[in-house]
Structure formats: structure tokens, C-alpha cells
């Protein structure tokens, strides 16, 4: 009896695959994809200028806001951009930022890949920023996101 020969394709197909996820090198890669016009407006924001807001009052109509100088543009869920000029920026948004509104579950998905840190908290809203390191301590934020998720459901 002749030994059975495998061709190269069968050999490669039989090799075990590594399922370990590749960690992101830029936390902005974890953000939801947006229309090109919006991306052009907010693409210059660095990771430390991005805020993720989880609110118990979120209506899902606005999914992002641009806060820069007197501009307060909003990206609506249907992809339209509502361009706004604010008379004065709110105190907590005195510095330019890209504010992304999302559910606690979506924020937790991002947090699982790159640590988020609490930057502002009110009774029905929590705002997070990307930690300087993706592997920073996640315990406090994980607990807060779980509590917010329970209240959102």
C-alpha cells in the first residue's frame, strides 16, 4: 500500500488557526463607521479628544456631536449633519472634542478592546475617554458600564 500524499492546499487547510484577536494600535479604529462627510469634519480629532457618552436619556436621534469653538454640529441617525453655531460652549466642553453617543453595551464592547476612563459623571449620564494605554485597569469602568446597561434595558 502506498503512503497517502497531501497536496499543499489540504496541508494548509488542516493547520490550526490562531484565533487571538490582534489588539488595535489606535483606539479610533474601534469607533463606529460614519458617513464620509462627517468623517472629514471630525477626522482631525486625536484619540484623547474623543468622548463617549452613555446616557439614560439618549433618544438615538443624534449619534455624534462636534464641539469646537462655536460649532456644535450634530450627526443624526439617518446620516444627515445638522450644522449649528452655539452662542457659547457649555463649560464642560470648553475644549474641542468629538462626542459619540452610544449605548452602554456598545461602550462596553469598545472598553473590552481599549480601556475607557470616566471623564464626567452626572446622575443619568456618564462620559468616558480613551485611556492612555489599552490595558489600563478596567474594573471601575466595567462596573459602571454594567450598571448603566441594566438601567438602559
N, C-alpha and C positions, 0 to 999 in steps of 0.2 A: 504494500500500500504506500502511495506517495504522500509525503507531508503536504498539508494544505497550505497554500500561499495566500497571503492577504495582499490586496493591492493597496497603494498608498492612501487612497480615499477612505477605504474601510479602516485602515490603521488609525488615521487622524480622527475619524468619526468615533472610534472607540476610546480615544484618550479622554481622561476626566477633565472637565471644565472647571475653572476657578470661578466660583460664584461670589467671591468677595467684592463688594462694591468699591469702586475707585472713589476715594474722597475728593470732593471738589477743592479746587485751588482758589476759587473766587466765589464768595457766598452769593454774589449777584446771579450766578448761574442757577441757583435754586429758586429764583423768583418766577412767578407765572409769566408766560409769554404774552406780550401786549401788541396792539397794532403798531405798525412801523412809525406812524406819525407821532404816537405817544412816546415810543422808544427814543425818537430823535429829541423830544423835549426833555426827557429825564435821563438819557444815556450818560450824561456827564457827571452824575452823582456817584461818588465813591461809596463803597460799602458802609463806611462809618457815618454817612449822611442819610442812610435809608432807615426808615422807621416802619415797623409792622404793628398795626393796631388791631387789637381784638376787642370788640365792643359787644355788650349785651343788647345794645340799641341799634345795631347795624341793620339798615334796610336793604342792603345789597344793590341799591341803585348806583351808588358811587363805589368804584373799586380801588381808585387811587387818587391822590391829590399831589399836586406840585406846589410846594411852598417856597417861594424865592422872591425876596424883595416884596413888591406889592402884588405879585402874581399869586393867584390861588386857583390855578387850573384844576379841573376835575376830569378824570376818565370815567365815563359812565359804563355800566354793564354792557350796553349794546354797542360799545366801541366809539361812540361819539365823544368828542372833547368839548367840555364846557369851559371856555376861557373866561377867567374872572380877574378883575383887579380888586384888591382889598384896600380899604381906606388905611388900615394899619394892620400889621401882622399880629396875631394873638401872641401873648407873652411867651408861652411855651414853644412857639415856633419862630422865635426871633432869628434863628439861624436857618439857612436854606435846608430843605430836606425833601425827600421823596417819601410820601406817606402811603403805605399799602394797607388797605383794609382787608381783613380776611377772617375766616372762622378760626376758632381755637384749634380745631383738628388740623387745618391746613398749616397753621403756625407750628403745631407740634411736629408735623412732618418735616418742616424746614429745620426745626430745633434738633431733630434726631440726626440730621446731617451736618449742621453747623450750629453751635451753641448760640442761643439768643439770651440777651440780658435785659432785665427790666430797666426801662429808662424813665417811665412816668406811669403813675397809677392813680386812678380815681375810683369811685365806688362801682361804676359799671363799665369801665374801660381800662385796659392795660396796653401800654405801648412798649415795644421791645426794639432793640438794636442788635446788630450782629456783634458778637464778642470778638475781641482781637484775635483769639485762637479758636479754631473749630472744636477743640477738645477741652474747653474750659468746663468748670463744674456746672452740670446741668440740673442738679437736684431741685433748687428753689424754683427755677423757671418751669421745670416739668410739673411740679406740684401745682403751680399757679395755672398753667395751661389746662391741666386735668380739671381743676375746679371751674374754670371758665367754660370748658367744654360741657361739663354737667349742667351748668346753668343755661347754656345755649340750646340744649336739646329738650 
